[in-house]
Amino acid sequence: MKKFFIFLFISITLFAYKVEIKKWSTQDTFYSFLKKYSIPFSVYYNLSPSIKRKVSRIKVGEEIFILKDNNNFKQALIPLDDEKQLQIIKQNNQYITKLVPIIYETQKRYVEFTIKHYLSYDSFNATHLRTLSSKLIDIFRDKINFRIIPKNTKIKVLYEEKLRYGKIKDFKILYASVSNYKYTYNAFLNPYDGRYYDERARSLKGMFLPAPLHYKRISSYFGMRFHPILHKWRMHDGIDYVNKIGTPIYSVADGKVIFKGWIKGYGRAIKIKHKYGYITLYAHLHSWPKGIYVGKWVKQGEVIGYLGNSGLSTGPHLHFGVMHYGRWINPLKIKKSAKITLWGRQRKRFLSYIQKLTKDYDIALK
C-alpha cells in the first residue's frame, strides 16, 4: 500500500506513526479543523484567495487524512476537488502548506447481467454502483427508452474504477452493450475525443443536445410573435426556456467560443461556432463560469453560463438561438440531427483501439 502513504514527504519510520481518517460533516469548517488540531489560524490567512474559497466549500462526507506521532499532529491531506488536495505539514513547530495532486489507483471490471426487474435495481445488484444505470441511460438515450425495455434484456459493461485508498471515487464506462430479441447496440468510449461510438465508428448521440439546460417550460417558440416589451410584432429567432436564476447552461455541441459579452436586448450572451456551419447563441445570462473566454474550445455538455434576466427580458429565462450558414433556424428541428461518424485516420485509430479492447476482454460483438 505504498500509495496510501504517498503524502509522507519527511523521512520517518512508518510504524511509529498513526493515520486518522476523518469524514467532513455539516458542522465542520476549516476554522474548526484548525482549532481541533491546534493549528494556528495564520495557516488559513496565508492561503491564496482561490484556495481560501475552496477550503470553505469542502464537501460533506469528504475524507480528511491526518498523520499523528504519539497523538501529536504531523500532517494532513484535505481534498479540495477531484484532482488537488491541500497538504499541511508541521515541521520544527512551523506549518507548511502545499497544493499536491490526489493519487488514484484504477482497475477495470467486466460484468454481464440480465434485466429481470428494472435497470437501476439489476445494475446495482450486479456492480453496487448507484450511478451505473443513469450513465447507461445517458449513453444510449438516442437509441433506447429504458422505461419500456423488454425483460431478459442482456447488459454487458466494461468499466474502469477510480479508487482512493481502496474506495471507489468515480468510474467511467469503456464499453457497454444492450441486447434483446429486438435489437443489439454496442457503445465504446473513444479515448481520443470522449464520445461513445458503435463498432462501425458512428456516434450514439446526435451532434446536438436536445436542450441547453434543464428547464421548467418553454415560454416562447421560434417564429413571429408580439414582443412583450417593445409591443410590436417581430420575428423571434430562438426559443425561450424558463427556469430559476443560476441554472447551469450547457453547450449543446462541441465548438469554439466566438463571442462573450453584452448584446443590446440579449444582455449577457455567448456565441459558439460548431461544425457544418452552425452557430449557437445563449442570451439573457446572469454570469459565466471562470475559464470561459473567446477562443476557448468547449465540449458538448460543458457549462458555459448561468441562466439570468439581463437585457430586454420580462423574467428569468434563456434565449437559445441556432444559426445555420448565416440564417436563424428553429432549434427544435435539430434535435434528431445526423450522428457524427469517424473517417480517415481517426476512424482507423478508433477501430484499432476497440479491436484490442474486445480481444483483451474476450468481448463478442453481435
Contacts in CASP RR format, 6 or more apart in sequence:
PFRMAT RR
TARGET T0000
AUTHOR 0000-0000-0000
METHOD contacts of the structure
MODEL  1
MKKFFIFLFISITLFAYKVEIKKWSTQDTFYSFLKKYSIPFSVYYNLSPS
IKRKVSRIKVGEEIFILKDNNNFKQALIPLDDEKQLQIIKQNNQYITKLV
PIIYETQKRYVEFTIKHYLSYDSFNATHLRTLSSKLIDIFRDKINFRIIP
KNTKIKVLYEEKLRYGKIKDFKILYASVSNYKYTYNAFLNPYDGRYYDER
ARSLKGMFLPAPLHYKRISSYFGMRFHPILHKWRMHDGIDYVNKIGTPIY
SVADGKVIFKGWIKGYGRAIKIKHKYGYITLYAHLHSWPKGIYVGKWVKQ
GEVIGYLGNSGLSTGPHLHFGVMHYGRWINPLKIKKSAKITLWGRQRKRF
LSYIQKLTKDYDIALK
3 103 0 8 1.000
3 105 0 8 1.000
4 19 0 8 1.000
4 165 0 8 1.000
5 14 0 8 1.000
5 19 0 8 1.000
6 103 0 8 1.000
7 65 0 8 1.000
7 67 0 8 1.000
7 75 0 8 1.000
7 77 0 8 1.000
7 87 0 8 1.000
7 100 0 8 1.000
8 14 0 8 1.000
8 17 0 8 1.000
8 67 0 8 1.000
8 75 0 8 1.000
9 87 0 8 1.000
9 89 0 8 1.000
10 74 0 8 1.000
10 75 0 8 1.000
10 89 0 8 1.000
10 91 0 8 1.000
12 69 0 8 1.000
16 69 0 8 1.000
17 67 0 8 1.000
17 68 0 8 1.000
17 69 0 8 1.000
17 74 0 8 1.000
18 67 0 8 1.000
18 68 0 8 1.000
18 69 0 8 1.000
18 71 0 8 1.000
19 65 0 8 1.000
19 66 0 8 1.000
19 67 0 8 1.000
19 68 0 8 1.000
20 65 0 8 1.000
20 66 0 8 1.000
20 67 0 8 1.000
20 68 0 8 1.000
21 63 0 8 1.000
21 64 0 8 1.000
21 65 0 8 1.000
21 66 0 8 1.000
22 63 0 8 1.000
22 64 0 8 1.000
22 65 0 8 1.000
22 66 0 8 1.000
23 61 0 8 1.000
23 62 0 8 1.000
23 63 0 8 1.000
23 64 0 8 1.000
24 58 0 8 1.000
24 59 0 8 1.000
24 60 0 8 1.000
24 61 0 8 1.000
24 62 0 8 1.000
24 63 0 8 1.000
24 64 0 8 1.000
25 60 0 8 1.000
25 61 0 8 1.000
26 60 0 8 1.000
28 58 0 8 1.000
29 56 0 8 1.000
30 44 0 8 1.000
30 55 0 8 1.000
30 56 0 8 1.000
30 58 0 8 1.000
31 41 0 8 1.000
31 44 0 8 1.000
33 39 0 8 1.000
33 64 0 8 1.000
33 78 0 8 1.000
34 40 0 8 1.000
34 41 0 8 1.000
34 43 0 8 1.000
34 44 0 8 1.000
37 66 0 8 1.000
37 73 0 8 1.000
37 76 0 8 1.000
38 73 0 8 1.000
39 73 0 8 1.000
39 88 0 8 1.000
39 90 0 8 1.000
39 95 0 8 1.000
40 95 0 8 1.000
42 95 0 8 1.000
43 88 0 8 1.000
43 95 0 8 1.000
43 97 0 8 1.000
44 52 0 8 1.000
44 55 0 8 1.000
46 97 0 8 1.000
47 55 0 8 1.000
47 86 0 8 1.000
47 97 0 8 1.000
51 80 0 8 1.000
51 86 0 8 1.000
51 99 0 8 1.000
54 80 0 8 1.000
54 81 0 8 1.000
54 86 0 8 1.000
55 78 0 8 1.000
55 80 0 8 1.000
55 86 0 8 1.000
58 78 0 8 1.000
58 79 0 8 1.000
58 80 0 8 1.000
59 79 0 8 1.000
62 78 0 8 1.000
62 79 0 8 1.000
63 79 0 8 1.000
63 164 0 8 1.000
63 165 0 8 1.000
63 167 0 8 1.000
64 76 0 8 1.000
64 77 0 8 1.000
64 78 0 8 1.000
64 79 0 8 1.000
65 76 0 8 1.000
65 77 0 8 1.000
65 165 0 8 1.000
66 73 0 8 1.000
66 75 0 8 1.000
66 76 0 8 1.000
67 73 0 8 1.000
67 74 0 8 1.000
67 75 0 8 1.000
67 76 0 8 1.000
68 74 0 8 1.000
73 90 0 8 1.000
74 89 0 8 1.000
74 90 0 8 1.000
75 87 0 8 1.000
75 88 0 8 1.000
75 89 0 8 1.000
75 90 0 8 1.000
76 86 0 8 1.000
76 87 0 8 1.000
76 88 0 8 1.000
77 85 0 8 1.000
77 86 0 8 1.000
77 87 0 8 1.000
77 100 0 8 1.000
78 85 0 8 1.000
78 86 0 8 1.000
78 87 0 8 1.000
78 88 0 8 1.000
79 85 0 8 1.000
79 102 0 8 1.000
80 86 0 8 1.000
80 99 0 8 1.000
82 102 0 8 1.000
82 169 0 8 1.000
82 170 0 8 1.000
83 101 0 8 1.000
83 102 0 8 1.000
84 99 0 8 1.000
84 100 0 8 1.000
84 101 0 8 1.000
84 102 0 8 1.000
85 99 0 8 1.000
85 100 0 8 1.000
85 101 0 8 1.000
85 102 0 8 1.000
86 97 0 8 1.000
86 98 0 8 1.000
86 99 0 8 1.000
87 97 0 8 1.000
87 98 0 8 1.000
87 99 0 8 1.000
87 100 0 8 1.000
88 95 0 8 1.000
88 96 0 8 1.000
88 97 0 8 1.000
89 95 0 8 1.000
89 96 0 8 1.000
89 97 0 8 1.000
89 98 0 8 1.000
102 164 0 8 1.000
103 164 0 8 1.000
104 162 0 8 1.000
104 163 0 8 1.000
104 164 0 8 1.000
104 169 0 8 1.000
105 162 0 8 1.000
105 163 0 8 1.000
105 164 0 8 1.000
105 166 0 8 1.000
106 160 0 8 1.000
106 161 0 8 1.000
106 162 0 8 1.000
106 163 0 8 1.000
107 160 0 8 1.000
107 161 0 8 1.000
107 163 0 8 1.000
108 158 0 8 1.000
108 159 0 8 1.000
108 160 0 8 1.000
108 161 0 8 1.000
108 174 0 8 1.000
108 361 0 8 1.000
109 127 0 8 1.000
109 158 0 8 1.000
109 159 0 8 1.000
109 160 0 8 1.000
109 161 0 8 1.000
110 156 0 8 1.000
110 157 0 8 1.000
110 158 0 8 1.000
110 361 0 8 1.000
110 363 0 8 1.000
111 126 0 8 1.000
111 127 0 8 1.000
111 156 0 8 1.000
111 157 0 8 1.000
112 126 0 8 1.000
112 154 0 8 1.000
112 155 0 8 1.000
112 156 0 8 1.000
112 157 0 8 1.000
113 122 0 8 1.000
113 123 0 8 1.000
113 125 0 8 1.000
113 126 0 8 1.000
113 154 0 8 1.000
113 155 0 8 1.000
114 122 0 8 1.000
114 152 0 8 1.000
114 153 0 8 1.000
114 154 0 8 1.000
114 155 0 8 1.000
115 122 0 8 1.000
115 149 0 8 1.000
115 150 0 8 1.000
115 151 0 8 1.000
115 152 0 8 1.000
115 153 0 8 1.000
115 154 0 8 1.000
115 155 0 8 1.000
116 122 0 8 1.000
116 151 0 8 1.000
116 152 0 8 1.000
119 133 0 8 1.000
119 136 0 8 1.000
119 137 0 8 1.000
119 146 0 8 1.000
119 149 0 8 1.000
119 155 0 8 1.000
120 133 0 8 1.000
120 134 0 8 1.000
122 155 0 8 1.000
123 129 0 8 1.000
123 132 0 8 1.000
123 133 0 8 1.000
123 136 0 8 1.000
123 155 0 8 1.000
123 157 0 8 1.000
124 130 0 8 1.000
124 132 0 8 1.000
124 133 0 8 1.000
127 157 0 8 1.000
127 159 0 8 1.000
129 159 0 8 1.000
129 168 0 8 1.000
129 171 0 8 1.000
132 157 0 8 1.000
132 159 0 8 1.000
132 171 0 8 1.000
132 173 0 8 1.000
133 146 0 8 1.000
135 173 0 8 1.000
136 146 0 8 1.000
136 155 0 8 1.000
136 157 0 8 1.000
136 173 0 8 1.000
136 176 0 8 1.000
136 178 0 8 1.000
137 146 0 8 1.000
139 173 0 8 1.000
139 176 0 8 1.000
139 187 0 8 1.000
139 196 0 8 1.000
139 204 0 8 1.000
140 146 0 8 1.000
140 176 0 8 1.000
140 178 0 8 1.000
140 185 0 8 1.000
140 187 0 8 1.000
140 204 0 8 1.000
141 205 0 8 1.000
142 204 0 8 1.000
142 205 0 8 1.000
142 206 0 8 1.000
142 339 0 8 1.000
143 185 0 8 1.000
143 204 0 8 1.000
144 178 0 8 1.000
144 183 0 8 1.000
144 185 0 8 1.000
149 178 0 8 1.000
149 180 0 8 1.000
150 180 0 8 1.000
150 181 0 8 1.000
150 182 0 8 1.000
152 180 0 8 1.000
153 178 0 8 1.000
153 179 0 8 1.000
153 180 0 8 1.000
154 177 0 8 1.000
154 178 0 8 1.000
154 179 0 8 1.000
154 180 0 8 1.000
155 176 0 8 1.000
155 177 0 8 1.000
155 178 0 8 1.000
155 179 0 8 1.000
156 175 0 8 1.000
156 176 0 8 1.000
156 177 0 8 1.000
156 179 0 8 1.000
156 363 0 8 1.000
157 173 0 8 1.000
157 175 0 8 1.000
157 176 0 8 1.000
157 177 0 8 1.000
158 173 0 8 1.000
158 174 0 8 1.000
158 175 0 8 1.000
158 176 0 8 1.000
158 357 0 8 1.000
158 361 0 8 1.000
158 363 0 8 1.000
159 171 0 8 1.000
159 172 0 8 1.000
159 173 0 8 1.000
159 174 0 8 1.000
160 171 0 8 1.000
160 172 0 8 1.000
160 174 0 8 1.000
161 168 0 8 1.000
161 170 0 8 1.000
161 171 0 8 1.000
162 168 0 8 1.000
162 169 0 8 1.000
162 170 0 8 1.000
162 171 0 8 1.000
162 172 0 8 1.000
163 169 0 8 1.000
172 189 0 8 1.000
173 187 0 8 1.000
173 189 0 8 1.000
174 188 0 8 1.000
174 189 0 8 1.000
174 357 0 8 1.000
175 186 0 8 1.000
175 187 0 8 1.000
175 188 0 8 1.000
175 189 0 8 1.000
175 354 0 8 1.000
175 357 0 8 1.000
175 358 0 8 1.000
175 361 0 8 1.000
175 363 0 8 1.000
176 186 0 8 1.000
176 187 0 8 1.000
177 184 0 8 1.000
177 185 0 8 1.000
177 186 0 8 1.000
177 187 0 8 1.000
177 363 0 8 1.000
177 365 0 8 1.000
177 366 0 8 1.000
178 184 0 8 1.000
178 185 0 8 1.000
179 185 0 8 1.000
179 366 0 8 1.000
184 366 0 8 1.000
185 198 0 8 1.000
185 204 0 8 1.000
186 198 0 8 1.000
186 199 0 8 1.000
186 365 0 8 1.000
187 196 0 8 1.000
187 197 0 8 1.000
187 198 0 8 1.000
187 204 0 8 1.000
188 196 0 8 1.000
188 197 0 8 1.000
188 198 0 8 1.000
188 199 0 8 1.000
188 350 0 8 1.000
188 353 0 8 1.000
188 354 0 8 1.000
188 357 0 8 1.000
189 195 0 8 1.000
189 196 0 8 1.000
190 196 0 8 1.000
190 197 0 8 1.000
190 342 0 8 1.000
190 350 0 8 1.000
190 353 0 8 1.000
191 353 0 8 1.000
192 346 0 8 1.000
192 349 0 8 1.000
192 350 0 8 1.000
192 353 0 8 1.000
195 203 0 8 1.000
195 205 0 8 1.000
195 340 0 8 1.000
196 203 0 8 1.000
196 204 0 8 1.000
196 205 0 8 1.000
197 203 0 8 1.000
197 204 0 8 1.000
197 342 0 8 1.000
197 350 0 8 1.000
198 204 0 8 1.000
199 354 0 8 1.000
199 365 0 8 1.000
201 341 0 8 1.000
201 342 0 8 1.000
201 343 0 8 1.000
201 347 0 8 1.000
201 350 0 8 1.000
201 351 0 8 1.000
202 339 0 8 1.000
202 340 0 8 1.000
202 341 0 8 1.000
202 342 0 8 1.000
203 339 0 8 1.000
203 340 0 8 1.000
203 341 0 8 1.000
204 339 0 8 1.000
205 300 0 8 1.000
205 339 0 8 1.000
206 336 0 8 1.000
206 337 0 8 1.000
206 338 0 8 1.000
206 339 0 8 1.000
206 340 0 8 1.000
207 253 0 8 1.000
207 274 0 8 1.000
207 275 0 8 1.000
207 276 0 8 1.000
207 278 0 8 1.000
207 334 0 8 1.000
207 337 0 8 1.000
207 338 0 8 1.000
207 339 0 8 1.000
207 340 0 8 1.000
208 252 0 8 1.000
208 253 0 8 1.000
208 300 0 8 1.000
208 334 0 8 1.000
208 335 0 8 1.000
208 337 0 8 1.000
209 250 0 8 1.000
209 252 0 8 1.000
209 253 0 8 1.000
209 300 0 8 1.000
209 301 0 8 1.000
210 335 0 8 1.000
211 241 0 8 1.000
211 252 0 8 1.000
211 320 0 8 1.000
212 241 0 8 1.000
212 249 0 8 1.000
212 250 0 8 1.000
212 251 0 8 1.000
212 252 0 8 1.000
212 280 0 8 1.000
212 282 0 8 1.000
212 318 0 8 1.000
212 320 0 8 1.000
213 241 0 8 1.000
213 243 0 8 1.000
213 247 0 8 1.000
213 248 0 8 1.000
213 249 0 8 1.000
213 250 0 8 1.000
213 307 0 8 1.000
213 318 0 8 1.000
214 243 0 8 1.000
214 247 0 8 1.000
215 241 0 8 1.000
215 242 0 8 1.000
215 243 0 8 1.000
215 247 0 8 1.000
215 318 0 8 1.000
216 242 0 8 1.000
216 243 0 8 1.000
217 241 0 8 1.000
217 242 0 8 1.000
218 239 0 8 1.000
218 240 0 8 1.000
218 241 0 8 1.000
218 242 0 8 1.000
219 240 0 8 1.000
219 241 0 8 1.000
219 242 0 8 1.000
219 317 0 8 1.000
220 236 0 8 1.000
220 238 0 8 1.000
220 239 0 8 1.000
220 240 0 8 1.000
221 236 0 8 1.000
221 238 0 8 1.000
221 239 0 8 1.000
221 332 0 8 1.000
222 236 0 8 1.000
222 237 0 8 1.000
222 238 0 8 1.000
222 239 0 8 1.000
222 328 0 8 1.000
222 329 0 8 1.000
222 330 0 8 1.000
222 331 0 8 1.000
222 332 0 8 1.000
223 235 0 8 1.000
223 236 0 8 1.000
223 237 0 8 1.000
223 238 0 8 1.000
223 330 0 8 1.000
224 233 0 8 1.000
224 234 0 8 1.000
224 235 0 8 1.000
224 236 0 8 1.000
225 233 0 8 1.000
225 234 0 8 1.000
225 236 0 8 1.000
226 232 0 8 1.000
226 233 0 8 1.000
227 233 0 8 1.000
227 234 0 8 1.000
227 236 0 8 1.000
228 314 0 8 1.000
229 312 0 8 1.000
229 314 0 8 1.000
230 312 0 8 1.000
235 328 0 8 1.000
237 321 0 8 1.000
237 328 0 8 1.000
238 319 0 8 1.000
238 320 0 8 1.000
238 321 0 8 1.000
238 322 0 8 1.000
238 328 0 8 1.000
238 330 0 8 1.000
238 331 0 8 1.000
239 319 0 8 1.000
239 320 0 8 1.000
239 321 0 8 1.000
239 330 0 8 1.000
239 331 0 8 1.000
239 332 0 8 1.000
240 317 0 8 1.000
240 318 0 8 1.000
240 319 0 8 1.000
240 320 0 8 1.000
241 307 0 8 1.000
241 317 0 8 1.000
241 318 0 8 1.000
241 320 0 8 1.000
242 316 0 8 1.000
242 317 0 8 1.000
243 307 0 8 1.000
243 316 0 8 1.000
243 317 0 8 1.000
243 318 0 8 1.000
244 307 0 8 1.000
244 316 0 8 1.000
245 286 0 8 1.000
245 306 0 8 1.000
245 307 0 8 1.000
245 308 0 8 1.000
245 309 0 8 1.000
245 316 0 8 1.000
246 286 0 8 1.000
246 287 0 8 1.000
246 306 0 8 1.000
246 307 0 8 1.000
246 308 0 8 1.000
247 306 0 8 1.000
247 307 0 8 1.000
247 318 0 8 1.000
248 303 0 8 1.000
248 305 0 8 1.000
248 306 0 8 1.000
248 307 0 8 1.000
249 282 0 8 1.000
249 285 0 8 1.000
249 303 0 8 1.000
249 304 0 8 1.000
249 305 0 8 1.000
249 306 0 8 1.000
249 307 0 8 1.000
249 318 0 8 1.000
250 300 0 8 1.000
250 301 0 8 1.000
250 302 0 8 1.000
250 303 0 8 1.000
250 304 0 8 1.000
251 272 0 8 1.000
251 280 0 8 1.000
251 298 0 8 1.000
251 299 0 8 1.000
251 300 0 8 1.000
251 301 0 8 1.000
251 302 0 8 1.000
251 304 0 8 1.000
252 280 0 8 1.000
252 300 0 8 1.000
252 301 0 8 1.000
253 272 0 8 1.000
253 274 0 8 1.000
253 275 0 8 1.000
253 278 0 8 1.000
253 280 0 8 1.000
253 300 0 8 1.000
254 274 0 8 1.000
254 275 0 8 1.000
254 297 0 8 1.000
254 298 0 8 1.000
254 299 0 8 1.000
254 300 0 8 1.000
255 272 0 8 1.000
255 273 0 8 1.000
255 274 0 8 1.000
255 275 0 8 1.000
255 297 0 8 1.000
255 298 0 8 1.000
256 272 0 8 1.000
256 273 0 8 1.000
256 295 0 8 1.000
256 296 0 8 1.000
256 297 0 8 1.000
256 298 0 8 1.000
257 270 0 8 1.000
257 271 0 8 1.000
257 272 0 8 1.000
257 292 0 8 1.000
257 293 0 8 1.000
257 294 0 8 1.000
257 295 0 8 1.000
257 296 0 8 1.000
257 297 0 8 1.000
257 298 0 8 1.000
257 304 0 8 1.000
258 271 0 8 1.000
258 272 0 8 1.000
258 273 0 8 1.000
258 279 0 8 1.000
258 294 0 8 1.000
258 295 0 8 1.000
259 269 0 8 1.000
259 270 0 8 1.000
259 271 0 8 1.000
259 294 0 8 1.000
260 269 0 8 1.000
260 270 0 8 1.000
260 271 0 8 1.000
260 288 0 8 1.000
260 292 0 8 1.000
260 293 0 8 1.000
260 294 0 8 1.000
261 267 0 8 1.000
261 268 0 8 1.000
261 269 0 8 1.000
261 270 0 8 1.000
262 268 0 8 1.000
262 269 0 8 1.000
262 310 0 8 1.000
263 269 0 8 1.000
263 283 0 8 1.000
264 311 0 8 1.000
264 312 0 8 1.000
265 283 0 8 1.000
265 311 0 8 1.000
265 312 0 8 1.000
266 281 0 8 1.000
266 283 0 8 1.000
266 284 0 8 1.000
266 311 0 8 1.000
266 312 0 8 1.000
266 319 0 8 1.000
267 283 0 8 1.000
267 284 0 8 1.000
267 285 0 8 1.000
267 310 0 8 1.000
267 311 0 8 1.000
267 312 0 8 1.000
267 313 0 8 1.000
268 283 0 8 1.000
268 284 0 8 1.000
268 285 0 8 1.000
268 286 0 8 1.000
268 287 0 8 1.000
268 288 0 8 1.000
268 308 0 8 1.000
268 310 0 8 1.000
268 311 0 8 1.000
269 281 0 8 1.000
269 282 0 8 1.000
269 283 0 8 1.000
269 284 0 8 1.000
269 285 0 8 1.000
270 281 0 8 1.000
270 282 0 8 1.000
270 285 0 8 1.000
270 288 0 8 1.000
270 292 0 8 1.000
270 304 0 8 1.000
270 305 0 8 1.000
271 279 0 8 1.000
271 280 0 8 1.000
271 281 0 8 1.000
271 282 0 8 1.000
272 279 0 8 1.000
272 280 0 8 1.000
272 282 0 8 1.000
272 298 0 8 1.000
272 304 0 8 1.000
273 279 0 8 1.000
274 280 0 8 1.000
277 324 0 8 1.000
277 325 0 8 1.000
277 326 0 8 1.000
278 322 0 8 1.000
278 323 0 8 1.000
278 324 0 8 1.000
278 334 0 8 1.000
279 322 0 8 1.000
279 323 0 8 1.000
279 324 0 8 1.000
279 326 0 8 1.000
280 320 0 8 1.000
280 321 0 8 1.000
280 322 0 8 1.000
280 323 0 8 1.000
281 319 0 8 1.000
281 320 0 8 1.000
281 321 0 8 1.000
281 322 0 8 1.000
281 323 0 8 1.000
282 304 0 8 1.000
282 305 0 8 1.000
282 318 0 8 1.000
282 319 0 8 1.000
282 320 0 8 1.000
282 321 0 8 1.000
283 318 0 8 1.000
283 319 0 8 1.000
283 320 0 8 1.000
283 321 0 8 1.000
284 307 0 8 1.000
284 308 0 8 1.000
284 309 0 8 1.000
284 310 0 8 1.000
284 311 0 8 1.000
284 313 0 8 1.000
284 316 0 8 1.000
284 317 0 8 1.000
284 318 0 8 1.000
284 319 0 8 1.000
285 305 0 8 1.000
285 306 0 8 1.000
285 307 0 8 1.000
285 308 0 8 1.000
285 310 0 8 1.000
285 318 0 8 1.000
286 305 0 8 1.000
286 306 0 8 1.000
286 307 0 8 1.000
286 308 0 8 1.000
286 309 0 8 1.000
286 310 0 8 1.000
287 305 0 8 1.000
287 306 0 8 1.000
288 304 0 8 1.000
288 305 0 8 1.000
288 306 0 8 1.000
289 303 0 8 1.000
289 304 0 8 1.000
289 305 0 8 1.000
289 306 0 8 1.000
292 298 0 8 1.000
292 304 0 8 1.000
292 305 0 8 1.000
298 304 0 8 1.000
307 316 0 8 1.000
307 317 0 8 1.000
307 318 0 8 1.000
308 316 0 8 1.000
308 317 0 8 1.000
308 318 0 8 1.000
309 315 0 8 1.000
309 316 0 8 1.000
309 317 0 8 1.000
320 331 0 8 1.000
321 328 0 8 1.000
321 331 0 8 1.000
322 328 0 8 1.000
322 329 0 8 1.000
322 330 0 8 1.000
322 331 0 8 1.000
322 334 0 8 1.000
323 329 0 8 1.000
341 347 0 8 1.000
342 350 0 8 1.000
357 363 0 8 1.000
358 364 0 8 1.000
358 365 0 8 1.000
END
